[in-house]
Amino acid sequence: VPPVVGPDQPSTTSADGATAAGPIDINTATADQLTALPGIGPATAASIISHRDEHGPFASPEALIDVAGIGPSKLAQVVGLIATS
């Protein structure tokens, strides 16, 4: 039985079927955590981490649009599942 997730606690499911409750902090997330997001594969996760390393922390989830490989539709898929610290 999957965990119960309320409207304020989005969940993500990784390729192996594991589910994590709550938003993923894109300023601290590992590549494995990022690839659990819909539409984010290993290359895009690496781009997110590279952008974060080069430019500093993301100011908001919407700032992910500045990463190569993240367009409006991909951002729309993940914006409710991510947060910034």
Backbone torsions as a table, in degrees:
resi	resn	phi	psi	omega
1	VAL	NA	125.9	179.7
2	PRO	-69.9	154.3	179.4
3	PRO	-65.3	152.0	177.9
4	VAL	-80.1	128.0	-178.5
5	VAL	-123.5	123.2	-179.8
6	GLY	-80.2	173.3	-177.9
7	PRO	-63.2	-24.0	178.9
8	ASP	-92.8	3.5	179.1
9	GLN	-129.3	83.3	178.0
10	PRO	-64.6	156.0	177.5
11	SER	-120.8	155.9	175.2
12	THR	-126.7	148.4	179.2
13	THR	-121.9	123.2	179.9
14	SER	-80.4	174.4	-178.0
15	ALA	-59.8	-28.8	-179.8
16	ASP	-87.1	4.1	175.5
17	GLY	91.4	-0.9	178.9
18	ALA	-71.9	141.9	-179.1
19	THR	-115.7	133.7	176.9
20	ALA	-116.7	130.2	179.3
21	ALA	-88.9	147.3	176.9
22	GLY	90.8	161.0	-179.4
23	PRO	-70.9	153.2	176.0
24	ILE	-93.9	129.2	178.9
25	ASP	-79.3	110.6	-176.3
26	ILE	-71.8	-9.7	177.0
27	ASN	-87.6	-12.5	-179.6
28	THR	-130.1	-6.6	-173.7
29	ALA	-65.4	144.6	173.6
30	THR	-83.6	169.4	177.2
31	ALA	-59.1	-40.2	179.6
32	ASP	-63.0	-40.7	178.6
33	GLN	-66.9	-40.7	-179.7
34	LEU	-66.6	-38.4	-179.6
35	THR	-70.5	-11.6	174.9
36	ALA	-74.4	-14.6	179.1
37	LEU	-78.5	146.2	179.9
38	PRO	-63.4	131.9	176.9
39	GLY	82.1	-1.3	-179.8
40	ILE	-105.2	110.5	176.3
41	GLY	-99.1	-176.3	-178.2
42	PRO	-58.2	-40.1	-179.0
43	ALA	-67.1	-42.1	179.4
44	THR	-69.3	-38.4	176.7
45	ALA	-60.7	-42.7	178.1
46	ALA	-63.4	-37.8	177.8
47	SER	-65.3	-39.7	178.5
48	ILE	-62.6	-47.3	-178.9
49	ILE	-65.4	-41.4	178.6
50	SER	-62.6	-45.1	179.2
51	HIS	-62.1	-42.3	179.3
52	ARG	-63.2	-41.6	179.7
53	ASP	-66.9	-37.5	-177.0
54	GLU	-80.8	-35.7	-171.7
55	HIS	-113.5	-2.1	-178.4
56	GLY	89.1	-176.8	-175.7
57	PRO	-65.5	152.7	176.1
58	PHE	-73.9	135.5	-179.4
59	ALA	-76.0	-28.1	-178.8
60	SER	-155.1	161.9	176.2
61	PRO	-57.1	-35.5	-178.9
62	GLU	-66.6	-18.9	178.5
63	ALA	-67.0	-12.1	177.3
64	LEU	-61.7	-19.3	179.3
65	ILE	-61.7	-21.2	-180.0
66	ASP	-76.5	-9.0	-178.8
67	VAL	-85.0	133.8	176.2
68	ALA	-58.2	131.7	179.9
69	GLY	96.5	-8.0	177.7
70	ILE	-107.9	113.3	176.4
71	GLY	-110.2	-178.3	-178.3
72	PRO	-56.9	-40.1	-177.4
73	SER	-71.8	-39.1	178.1
74	LYS	-68.2	-39.8	177.4
75	LEU	-60.4	-42.9	179.6
76	ALA	-60.5	-33.2	179.7
77	GLN	-67.7	-33.1	-170.8
78	VAL	-109.9	-14.8	-170.9
79	VAL	-56.5	-35.1	178.3
80	GLY	-79.6	-7.2	-177.0
81	LEU	-106.3	-1.7	-175.7
82	ILE	-123.4	160.2	177.3
83	ALA	-145.6	171.0	174.0
84	THR	-125.8	148.8	179.9
85	SER	-94.7	NA	NA
